[in-house]
């Protein structure tokens, strides 16, 4: 059957409903939220909680791969001791993880 024979023009036959486009954009936004934004926020919140719980004497690993023990806590950074009389100051955001001393000593 020909669409023109039924009284519809070519533009009317190809036009999609504006509601279906709105629903499609909404679904894409929901997918982005649950697969990209939400996990990243959770990861960021967990890292901030870990950094806030670091105390003096805690053993840490930085993003650069430096192991050290926290000797002093400043506003935006930690001072860590990496060897006897060798201290570095690293930003709080550069802390990758906290090293559990008990698990670390059991591996040896």
C-alpha distances in whole Angstrom, upper triangle without the diagonal:
4,6,9,8,8,12,12,14,14,17,16,13,16,19,21,23,26,28,26,28,31,31,30,33,35,35,36,39,40,39,41,44,44,44,46,48,49,51,53,54,56,57,59,60,61,63,65,66,67,69,70,72,74,78,81,81,78,77,73,71,70,67,69,70,74,75,78,80,79,83,82,79,78,76,73,74,76,79,79,82,81,84,88,89,85,83,80,78,74,71,70,66,68,69,66,68,71,73,74,78,78,75,76,80,79,77,80
4,5,5,7,9,9,10,10,14,13,11,14,17,19,22,25,27,25,27,30,30,30,32,35,34,35,38,39,39,41,44,44,44,46,47,49,51,52,54,55,57,58,60,61,63,64,66,67,69,70,72,74,77,80,81,77,76,73,71,69,66,68,70,73,75,77,79,79,82,81,78,77,75,72,73,75,79,79,82,80,84,88,88,84,82,79,77,73,70,69,66,67,68,66,68,71,73,74,78,78,76,76,80,79,77,80
4,5,5,7,6,7,8,11,10,8,11,13,16,18,21,23,22,23,27,27,27,29,32,32,32,35,37,37,38,41,42,42,43,45,47,48,50,51,53,54,55,57,59,60,61,63,65,66,67,69,71,75,78,79,75,74,71,69,67,64,66,68,71,73,75,77,76,80,78,75,75,72,69,71,73,76,76,79,78,82,86,86,82,80,77,74,71,68,67,63,65,66,64,65,69,71,72,76,77,74,75,78,78,76,79
4,5,5,5,6,7,11,10,9,13,15,18,20,23,25,24,25,28,29,29,31,34,34,35,37,39,39,41,43,44,45,46,47,49,51,52,53,55,57,58,59,61,63,64,65,67,68,70,72,74,77,80,81,78,77,73,71,70,66,68,70,73,75,78,79,79,82,81,77,76,74,71,73,75,78,79,82,81,84,88,88,84,82,79,76,73,70,69,65,67,68,66,68,71,73,75,79,80,77,78,81,80,79,82
4,5,7,9,11,14,13,12,16,18,20,22,26,27,27,28,31,32,32,34,36,36,37,40,41,42,44,46,47,47,49,50,52,54,55,56,58,59,61,62,64,65,66,68,70,71,72,74,76,80,83,84,80,80,76,74,73,69,71,73,76,78,81,82,81,85,84,80,80,77,74,76,78,81,82,85,84,87,91,91,88,85,82,79,76,73,72,68,70,71,69,71,74,76,78,81,82,79,80,84,83,81,84
4,6,9,11,14,12,11,15,16,18,20,23,25,24,26,29,29,29,32,34,34,35,38,39,40,42,44,45,45,47,48,49,51,53,54,56,57,59,60,62,63,64,66,68,69,70,72,74,78,81,82,78,78,75,73,71,68,70,72,75,77,79,80,80,83,82,78,78,75,72,74,76,80,80,83,82,86,89,90,86,84,80,78,74,71,70,67,68,69,67,69,72,74,76,79,80,77,78,82,81,79,83
4,7,10,12,10,10,14,15,18,19,22,24,24,25,28,29,29,31,33,34,35,38,39,40,41,43,45,45,47,48,49,51,53,54,55,57,58,59,62,63,64,66,68,69,70,72,74,78,81,82,78,78,74,73,71,68,70,72,75,77,79,80,79,82,81,78,77,74,71,73,76,79,80,83,82,86,89,89,86,83,80,77,74,71,69,66,68,69,67,69,72,74,76,80,80,78,79,82,82,80,83
4,7,8,6,7,10,11,14,16,19,21,20,22,24,25,26,28,30,31,32,34,36,36,38,40,41,42,43,44,46,48,49,50,52,54,55,56,58,59,60,62,64,65,66,68,70,74,77,78,75,74,71,69,67,64,66,68,71,73,75,77,76,79,77,74,73,70,68,70,72,75,76,79,78,82,85,85,82,79,76,74,70,67,66,62,64,65,64,65,68,71,72,76,77,74,75,79,78,77,80
4,5,5,6,9,10,14,16,18,21,21,21,24,26,25,27,30,31,31,33,35,36,37,39,41,41,42,43,45,47,48,49,51,53,54,55,57,59,60,61,63,64,65,68,70,73,76,77,74,73,70,68,66,63,65,67,70,72,74,76,75,78,76,73,72,69,66,68,71,74,75,78,77,81,84,84,81,78,74,72,69,66,65,61,63,64,62,64,68,70,72,76,76,74,75,78,78,76,79
4,5,5,6,9,12,15,17,20,19,20,23,24,23,25,28,29,29,31,33,34,35,37,39,39,40,41,43,45,46,47,49,51,51,53,55,56,57,59,61,62,63,66,67,71,74,75,71,71,67,65,63,60,62,64,67,69,71,73,72,75,74,71,70,67,64,66,68,71,72,75,74,78,81,81,78,75,72,69,66,63,62,59,60,61,60,62,65,67,69,73,74,71,72,76,75,73,76
4,5,5,6,10,12,14,17,17,17,20,22,21,23,25,26,27,29,31,31,32,35,37,37,37,38,41,43,43,44,47,48,49,50,53,54,55,57,59,59,61,63,65,68,71,72,69,68,65,63,61,57,60,62,65,67,69,71,70,73,71,68,67,64,61,63,66,69,69,73,72,75,79,79,75,73,69,67,63,60,59,56,57,59,57,60,63,65,67,71,72,69,70,74,73,72,75
4,6,5,9,10,13,16,15,16,19,20,20,22,24,25,26,28,30,31,32,34,36,36,37,38,40,42,43,44,46,48,49,50,52,54,55,56,58,59,60,63,65,68,71,72,69,69,65,63,61,58,60,63,66,67,69,71,70,73,71,68,67,64,62,64,66,69,70,73,72,76,80,79,76,73,70,68,64,61,60,56,58,59,58,60,63,65,67,71,72,69,70,74,73,72,75
4,6,8,11,14,16,15,16,19,20,20,22,24,25,25,28,30,30,32,34,35,35,37,38,40,42,43,44,46,48,48,50,52,53,54,56,58,59,60,62,64,68,71,72,69,68,64,62,61,57,60,62,65,67,69,70,69,73,71,68,67,64,62,64,66,69,70,73,72,75,79,79,76,73,70,67,64,61,60,56,58,59,57,59,62,64,66,70,71,68,69,72,72,70,73
4,6,10,12,15,13,14,17,18,17,19,22,22,23,25,27,27,29,31,32,33,34,35,37,39,40,41,43,44,45,47,49,50,51,53,55,56,57,59,61,65,68,69,65,65,61,59,57,54,56,58,61,63,65,67,66,69,68,65,64,61,59,60,63,66,66,69,68,72,75,76,72,70,66,64,60,57,56,53,54,56,54,56,59,61,63,67,68,65,66,69,69,67,70
4,7,9,12,11,11,14,16,15,17,20,20,21,23,25,26,27,29,31,31,32,33,35,37,38,39,41,43,44,45,47,49,49,51,53,54,55,57,59,63,66,67,64,63,60,58,56,53,55,57,60,62,64,66,65,68,66,63,62,59,56,58,61,64,65,68,67,71,74,74,71,68,65,62,59,56,55,51,53,54,53,54,58,60,62,65,67,64,65,69,68,66,70
4,6,9,7,8,11,12,12,14,16,17,18,20,22,22,24,26,27,28,29,30,32,34,35,36,38,40,40,42,44,45,46,48,50,51,52,54,56,60,63,64,61,60,57,55,53,50,53,55,58,59,61,63,62,65,63,60,59,56,54,56,58,61,62,65,65,68,72,72,68,66,62,60,56,53,52,48,50,51,50,51,54,57,59,62,63,61,62,65,65,63,67
4,5,5,7,9,10,11,13,15,16,17,19,20,22,23,25,26,28,29,29,31,33,34,35,37,39,40,41,43,45,45,47,49,50,51,53,55,59,62,63,60,60,56,55,53,50,53,55,58,59,61,62,61,64,63,59,58,55,53,55,58,61,62,65,64,68,71,71,68,65,62,59,56,53,51,48,50,51,49,51,54,57,58,62,63,60,61,65,65,63,67
4,5,5,6,9,10,11,12,14,16,17,19,20,21,23,25,26,27,27,29,31,32,33,35,37,37,38,41,42,43,44,47,48,48,51,53,56,59,61,58,57,54,53,51,48,51,53,56,57,59,60,59,62,60,57,55,52,50,52,55,58,59,62,62,66,69,69,66,63,59,57,53,50,48,45,47,49,47,49,52,55,56,60,61,59,60,63,63,62,65
4,5,5,6,9,10,10,12,14,15,16,18,20,21,23,24,25,25,27,29,31,31,33,35,36,36,39,41,41,42,45,46,47,49,51,55,58,59,56,56,53,51,50,47,50,52,55,56,57,58,57,60,59,55,54,51,49,51,54,57,58,61,61,65,68,68,65,62,59,56,52,49,47,44,46,47,46,47,50,53,54,58,59,57,58,62,61,60,64
4,5,5,6,9,10,11,12,14,15,17,18,20,21,22,24,24,26,28,30,30,32,34,35,36,38,40,41,42,44,45,46,48,50,54,57,58,55,55,52,50,49,46,49,50,53,55,56,57,56,59,58,55,54,51,49,51,53,56,57,60,60,64,67,67,64,61,58,55,52,48,47,44,45,46,45,46,49,52,53,57,57,55,56,60,59,58,62
4,5,5,6,9,10,11,12,14,15,17,18,20,21,22,23,24,27,28,28,31,32,33,34,37,38,39,40,42,44,45,47,49,52,55,57,53,53,50,48,46,44,46,48,51,52,54,55,54,57,56,53,52,49,47,48,51,54,55,58,58,61,65,65,61,59,55,53,49,46,44,41,43,44,43,44,47,50,52,55,56,54,55,59,58,57,60
4,5,5,6,9,10,11,12,14,15,17,19,20,21,21,22,25,26,26,28,31,31,32,34,36,37,38,40,41,42,44,47,50,53,55,51,51,48,47,45,42,45,47,50,51,53,54,52,55,54,51,50,47,44,46,49,52,53,56,56,60,63,63,60,57,54,51,47,44,43,39,42,43,41,43,46,48,50,54,55,53,54,57,57,56,59
4,6,5,6,9,10,11,12,14,15,17,18,20,20,21,24,25,25,27,29,30,31,33,35,36,37,39,41,41,43,46,49,52,54,50,50,47,46,44,42,45,46,49,50,52,53,52,55,53,50,49,47,44,46,48,52,53,56,56,59,62,63,59,57,53,51,47,44,42,39,41,42,40,42,44,47,48,52,53,51,52,56,55,54,57
4,5,5,6,9,10,11,12,14,16,17,18,19,20,22,24,25,26,28,29,30,32,34,35,36,38,40,41,43,45,48,52,53,49,49,46,44,43,40,43,44,47,48,50,51,51,54,52,49,49,46,44,45,47,51,51,54,54,57,61,61,58,55,52,49,46,43,41,38,40,40,39,40,43,46,47,51,52,49,50,54,54,52,56
4,5,5,6,9,10,11,12,14,15,16,16,18,21,21,22,24,26,27,28,30,32,32,34,36,37,38,41,43,46,49,50,47,47,44,42,40,37,40,42,45,46,48,49,48,51,50,47,46,43,40,42,45,48,49,52,51,55,58,58,55,52,49,47,43,40,38,35,37,38,36,38,41,44,46,49,50,48,49,53,53,51,55
4,5,5,6,9,10,11,12,14,15,15,16,19,20,20,22,25,25,26,28,30,31,32,34,36,37,39,41,44,48,49,46,45,42,41,40,37,40,42,44,46,47,48,47,50,48,45,44,42,39,41,44,47,48,51,51,55,58,58,55,52,49,46,42,39,37,34,36,37,36,37,40,43,44,48,49,47,48,51,51,50,53
4,5,5,6,9,10,11,12,14,14,15,18,19,20,22,24,25,26,28,30,31,32,34,35,36,38,40,44,47,48,45,44,41,40,39,36,39,41,43,44,46,47,46,49,48,45,45,42,40,41,43,47,47,50,50,54,57,57,54,51,48,46,42,39,37,34,36,36,35,36,38,41,42,46,47,45,46,50,49,48,51
4,5,5,6,9,10,11,11,13,14,16,17,19,20,22,23,25,26,28,29,31,32,34,35,37,39,43,46,47,43,43,39,38,36,33,36,38,41,42,44,45,44,48,46,43,43,40,38,39,41,45,45,48,47,51,54,55,52,49,46,43,40,37,35,32,33,34,32,34,37,39,41,45,46,43,44,48,48,46,50
4,5,5,6,9,10,10,10,12,15,15,16,18,20,21,22,24,26,26,28,30,31,32,34,36,40,43,44,41,41,38,36,35,32,35,37,39,41,42,43,42,45,44,41,40,37,35,37,39,42,43,46,46,50,53,53,50,47,44,41,37,34,33,29,31,32,31,32,35,38,39,43,44,42,43,47,47,46,49
4,5,5,6,9,10,10,10,13,15,15,17,19,20,21,23,25,26,27,29,30,31,33,35,39,42,43,40,40,37,36,34,32,35,37,39,40,42,42,41,45,43,40,40,37,35,37,39,42,42,46,45,49,52,53,50,47,44,41,38,35,32,29,31,32,30,31,34,37,38,42,42,40,42,45,45,44,47
4,5,5,6,8,9,10,12,14,15,16,18,20,21,22,24,25,27,28,30,31,33,35,39,42,43,39,38,35,34,33,30,33,35,37,38,40,41,41,44,43,40,40,38,35,36,38,41,41,44,44,48,51,51,48,46,43,40,37,34,32,29,30,31,29,30,33,35,36,40,41,39,40,43,43,42,45
4,6,5,5,7,9,10,11,13,15,16,17,19,20,22,23,25,26,28,29,31,33,36,39,40,37,36,33,32,30,28,31,32,35,36,38,39,38,41,40,37,37,35,32,33,35,39,39,42,41,45,48,49,45,43,40,37,34,31,29,26,27,28,26,28,31,33,35,39,40,38,38,42,42,41,44
4,6,6,5,6,9,10,10,12,14,15,16,18,20,21,22,24,26,27,28,31,34,37,38,35,35,32,31,29,27,30,32,34,35,37,38,36,40,38,35,35,33,30,32,34,37,37,41,40,44,47,48,45,42,39,36,33,30,27,24,26,27,25,26,29,32,33,37,38,36,37,41,41,40,43
4,6,6,5,7,10,11,11,13,15,16,17,19,21,22,23,25,26,28,30,34,37,38,34,34,31,30,29,27,30,31,34,34,36,37,36,39,39,36,36,33,31,32,34,37,37,40,40,44,47,47,44,42,39,37,33,30,28,25,27,27,25,25,28,31,32,35,36,34,35,39,39,38,41
4,6,7,7,9,11,12,13,15,16,17,19,21,22,23,25,27,28,30,33,36,37,33,33,30,28,27,25,28,29,32,33,35,36,35,39,38,35,35,33,31,32,33,36,36,39,38,42,45,46,43,40,37,35,32,29,27,24,25,25,23,24,27,29,31,34,35,33,34,38,37,36,39
4,6,6,6,9,11,11,12,15,16,17,19,20,22,23,25,26,28,32,35,35,32,31,28,26,25,22,25,27,30,31,33,34,33,36,36,33,33,31,28,29,30,34,34,37,36,40,43,43,40,38,35,33,29,26,24,21,22,23,21,22,25,28,30,34,35,33,33,37,37,36,39
4,6,5,6,9,10,11,12,14,16,17,18,20,21,23,25,26,30,33,34,31,31,27,26,25,22,26,27,30,31,32,33,32,35,34,31,31,28,26,27,29,32,33,36,36,40,43,43,40,37,34,31,28,25,23,20,22,22,21,22,25,28,30,33,35,33,34,37,38,37,40
4,5,5,6,9,10,11,12,14,15,17,18,20,21,23,25,29,32,33,30,29,27,26,25,23,26,28,30,30,32,32,31,34,33,30,30,28,26,27,29,32,32,36,36,39,42,43,40,37,34,32,28,25,23,20,22,22,20,21,24,27,28,32,33,31,32,36,36,35,38
4,5,5,6,9,10,11,12,14,15,16,18,20,21,23,27,30,31,27,27,24,23,22,20,24,24,27,27,29,30,29,32,32,29,29,27,25,26,27,30,30,33,33,36,40,40,37,35,32,30,26,24,21,18,20,19,17,18,21,23,25,29,30,28,29,32,32,32,35
4,5,5,6,9,10,11,12,14,15,17,18,20,22,25,28,29,26,25,22,21,20,18,21,22,25,25,27,28,27,30,29,26,26,25,22,23,24,28,28,31,31,34,37,38,35,32,29,27,23,20,18,15,17,17,15,17,20,23,25,28,30,28,28,32,33,32,35
4,5,5,6,9,10,10,12,14,15,16,18,20,24,27,28,25,25,22,22,21,19,23,24,26,26,27,28,26,30,28,25,25,23,21,22,24,27,28,31,31,35,38,38,35,32,29,27,23,20,18,15,17,17,16,17,20,23,25,28,30,29,29,33,33,33,36
4,5,5,6,9,10,11,12,14,15,17,19,22,26,27,23,24,21,21,20,19,23,23,25,25,26,26,25,29,28,25,25,23,21,22,23,27,27,30,30,34,37,37,35,32,29,27,23,21,18,16,18,17,16,16,18,21,22,26,27,26,27,30,31,30,33
4,5,5,6,9,10,11,12,14,16,17,21,24,25,21,21,18,17,17,15,19,20,22,22,23,24,23,26,26,23,23,22,20,20,21,24,24,27,27,31,34,34,32,29,26,24,21,18,15,13,14,14,12,13,15,18,20,23,25,23,24,28,28,27,30
4,5,5,6,9,10,11,12,14,16,20,22,24,21,21,18,17,16,15,18,20,21,22,22,23,21,25,23,20,21,19,16,17,19,22,23,26,26,30,33,33,30,27,24,22,18,16,13,10,13,12,12,13,15,19,21,24,26,25,25,29,30,29,32
4,5,5,6,9,10,11,12,15,18,22,23,20,21,18,18,18,17,21,22,23,23,23,23,21,24,23,20,20,18,17,18,19,23,23,27,27,31,33,34,31,28,26,23,20,17,14,12,15,14,14,14,15,19,20,24,26,25,26,29,30,30,32
4,5,5,6,9,10,11,13,16,20,21,17,18,16,16,16,16,20,20,21,20,21,21,20,23,22,19,20,19,18,18,18,22,22,25,25,29,31,32,30,27,25,22,19,17,14,12,14,12,12,11,12,16,17,20,22,21,22,25,26,26,29
4,5,5,6,9,10,11,15,18,19,15,16,13,13,12,12,16,17,18,17,18,18,17,20,19,17,18,17,15,15,15,18,18,22,22,26,28,29,26,23,21,19,15,13,10,9,10,9,8,8,10,14,16,19,21,20,21,24,25,25,28
4,5,5,6,9,10,14,17,19,16,17,14,15,14,15,18,19,19,19,19,19,17,19,18,15,15,14,12,13,14,18,18,22,23,27,29,29,27,23,21,18,15,13,9,8,11,10,11,11,12,16,18,21,23,23,23,26,28,28,30
4,5,5,6,9,12,16,17,15,16,14,16,16,17,20,21,21,20,19,18,17,19,18,15,16,15,15,15,15,19,19,22,24,27,29,29,27,24,22,20,17,15,11,12,14,12,12,11,12,15,16,19,21,21,22,25,26,27,29
4,6,5,7,10,14,15,11,12,11,12,13,14,18,17,17,16,16,15,14,17,16,14,16,15,14,14,13,16,16,19,20,24,26,26,24,22,20,18,15,14,10,11,12,9,10,8,8,11,13,16,18,18,18,21,23,23,25
4,5,5,9,12,14,11,12,10,12,11,13,16,17,16,15,14,14,12,14,13,11,12,12,11,10,10,13,14,17,18,22,24,24,22,19,17,15,12,10,7,8,10,7,9,9,9,12,14,17,20,20,20,23,24,25,27
4,6,8,12,14,12,14,13,15,15,17,20,20,19,18,17,15,13,15,13,10,12,11,11,11,11,15,16,19,21,24,26,26,24,21,19,17,15,13,9,11,13,11,13,12,11,15,16,19,21,22,22,24,26,27,29
4,6,10,12,10,12,12,15,16,18,21,20,19,18,16,14,12,14,14,11,14,14,14,14,12,15,15,18,20,23,25,25,24,21,20,18,16,15,11,13,15,12,13,12,10,13,13,16,18,19,19,22,23,25,26
4,7,9,6,9,9,12,13,16,18,18,16,14,12,10,8,11,10,9,12,13,13,11,9,12,12,14,16,19,21,21,20,17,16,15,13,13,10,12,13,10,12,10,8,11,12,13,16,17,17,19,22,23,24
4,6,6,9,10,14,15,19,20,20,18,15,13,10,7,9,9,8,11,13,14,12,10,11,11,14,16,19,19,20,19,16,16,15,15,15,12,15,16,13,15,13,11,12,13,14,16,18,18,20,22,24,25
4,6,9,11,14,16,19,20,20,17,14,11,8,5,5,6,7,11,14,15,12,9,9,9,11,14,16,16,16,16,14,14,14,14,15,13,17,17,14,17,15,12,13,14,14,17,19,18,19,22,24,24
4,6,9,13,15,19,20,18,16,13,9,6,5,6,9,10,14,17,17,15,11,11,9,10,12,14,14,15,15,13,14,15,15,17,15,18,17,15,16,14,11,11,12,10,14,16,15,16,19,20,20
4,6,10,13,16,18,16,14,11,8,6,5,8,10,11,14,17,17,14,11,11,9,11,12,14,16,17,16,14,15,14,14,15,13,16,15,12,13,11,7,8,9,9,12,14,13,14,17,18,19
4,7,10,14,15,13,11,7,6,4,6,10,12,13,16,19,18,15,11,11,9,9,10,12,14,16,15,13,13,14,13,15,14,15,14,11,11,9,6,5,7,7,11,12,10,12,15,16,16
4,7,10,11,10,8,6,6,6,7,11,13,13,15,17,16,13,10,11,8,10,10,13,16,17,15,13,12,13,11,12,11,12,10,7,8,6,4,5,9,10,13,13,12,14,17,17,18
4,7,8,6,6,5,7,9,10,14,15,15,17,19,17,14,12,13,10,12,10,14,17,18,16,14,13,13,11,12,11,12,9,6,6,5,6,7,11,12,15,14,12,15,18,17,18
4,5,5,5,7,8,11,11,15,15,15,16,17,15,12,11,12,10,12,11,15,18,19,16,14,11,11,8,9,9,9,6,4,5,7,9,10,14,16,19,18,16,19,22,20,21
4,5,7,10,12,15,15,18,19,18,19,19,16,14,14,15,14,16,14,18,22,22,19,17,14,13,10,10,11,9,5,6,5,8,11,13,17,19,22,20,18,22,24,22,23
4,6,9,12,15,16,19,19,19,20,21,18,15,14,15,14,15,13,16,20,20,17,15,13,13,10,12,13,12,8,9,8,11,14,15,18,20,23,22,19,22,24,22,23
4,6,10,13,15,18,19,20,21,22,20,17,15,15,13,14,11,14,18,19,16,15,13,14,12,14,14,14,10,9,8,10,12,12,16,17,20,18,16,19,21,19,19
4,6,10,12,15,16,17,19,21,18,15,13,12,10,10,8,11,15,16,12,11,10,11,10,13,13,14,10,9,10,11,12,12,15,15,19,18,15,18,20,19,19
4,7,10,13,15,16,18,21,19,15,13,12,9,9,6,9,13,15,12,11,11,12,11,14,14,15,12,10,10,10,10,9,12,12,15,15,12,14,17,16,16
4,7,9,12,13,16,18,17,13,10,9,5,5,4,8,11,12,10,9,9,10,10,13,13,15,12,10,12,11,10,9,12,12,15,16,13,15,18,18,18
4,6,9,11,14,17,17,13,10,8,5,5,7,9,11,12,11,9,10,11,11,14,13,16,14,12,13,12,10,9,11,11,14,16,13,15,18,19,19
4,6,7,11,14,13,10,6,6,4,6,9,12,13,13,12,9,10,9,10,12,11,14,13,11,13,12,10,11,13,13,17,18,16,18,21,22,22
4,7,10,14,14,11,8,6,5,6,10,12,12,11,11,9,10,10,12,14,13,17,16,14,17,16,14,15,16,16,19,21,19,20,24,24,24
4,7,10,11,9,6,5,7,9,13,15,15,14,13,10,10,9,11,12,12,16,16,14,18,17,15,17,19,18,22,24,22,23,27,28,28
4,7,8,7,5,6,9,12,15,18,18,17,16,13,12,10,10,10,9,13,14,13,16,16,15,17,19,19,23,24,23,25,28,29,29
4,6,5,6,8,11,14,17,20,21,19,17,14,12,9,10,9,9,13,14,14,18,18,17,20,22,23,26,27,26,28,31,32,32
4,6,8,11,14,18,20,23,24,22,21,17,15,12,11,9,9,12,14,14,18,19,19,22,24,25,28,29,28,31,33,34,35
4,7,10,13,17,19,22,24,22,20,16,14,10,9,6,6,9,11,12,15,17,17,20,23,24,28,28,27,30,33,33,34
4,7,10,13,15,18,20,19,16,13,10,6,5,4,5,8,9,10,13,15,15,18,21,22,25,26,24,27,30,30,30
4,6,10,12,15,17,16,14,10,8,6,5,6,6,10,10,9,13,13,13,15,18,19,22,23,21,24,27,27,27
4,7,10,12,13,12,10,7,6,4,6,9,10,13,12,12,15,15,15,16,19,19,22,23,21,23,26,26,27
4,6,9,11,10,8,5,5,6,7,10,11,14,12,11,14,14,13,13,16,15,19,20,18,20,23,23,23
4,6,7,7,6,4,6,9,11,14,15,17,15,14,16,16,14,14,16,15,19,20,17,18,22,22,21
4,7,8,6,6,7,10,11,15,16,18,15,14,15,15,14,14,16,15,18,19,16,17,21,20,19
4,6,5,7,10,13,15,19,20,22,19,18,19,19,17,16,18,16,20,20,17,17,21,21,19
4,5,8,12,15,17,21,22,24,22,21,22,22,20,19,20,18,21,23,19,19,23,23,21
4,6,10,13,16,20,21,24,22,21,23,23,21,21,23,21,24,25,22,23,26,26,25
4,7,10,13,17,19,21,18,18,20,20,20,19,22,20,24,25,21,22,26,25,24
4,7,10,13,15,18,16,15,18,18,18,18,20,19,23,24,21,22,26,26,25
4,6,10,12,15,12,13,15,17,17,17,20,20,24,24,22,23,27,26,26
4,7,9,12,10,11,15,16,16,18,21,21,25,25,23,25,28,28,28
4,6,8,7,8,11,13,14,16,19,20,24,24,22,25,28,27,27
4,5,5,7,11,13,14,17,20,22,25,25,24,27,29,29,30
4,5,6,9,11,12,15,18,20,23,23,22,25,28,27,29
4,6,8,11,13,16,19,21,25,24,23,26,28,28,29
4,6,9,12,14,18,20,23,22,21,24,26,25,27
4,6,8,11,14,16,19,19,18,21,23,22,24
4,7,10,13,16,18,17,16,20,21,20,22
4,6,9,12,15,14,13,17,18,17,20
4,6,9,12,11,11,14,16,16,18
4,6,9,8,7,10,12,12,14
4,6,6,6,9,10,11,13
4,6,5,6,9,10,11
4,5,5,6,9,11
4,6,5,7,9
4,6,6,7
4,5,6
4,5
4
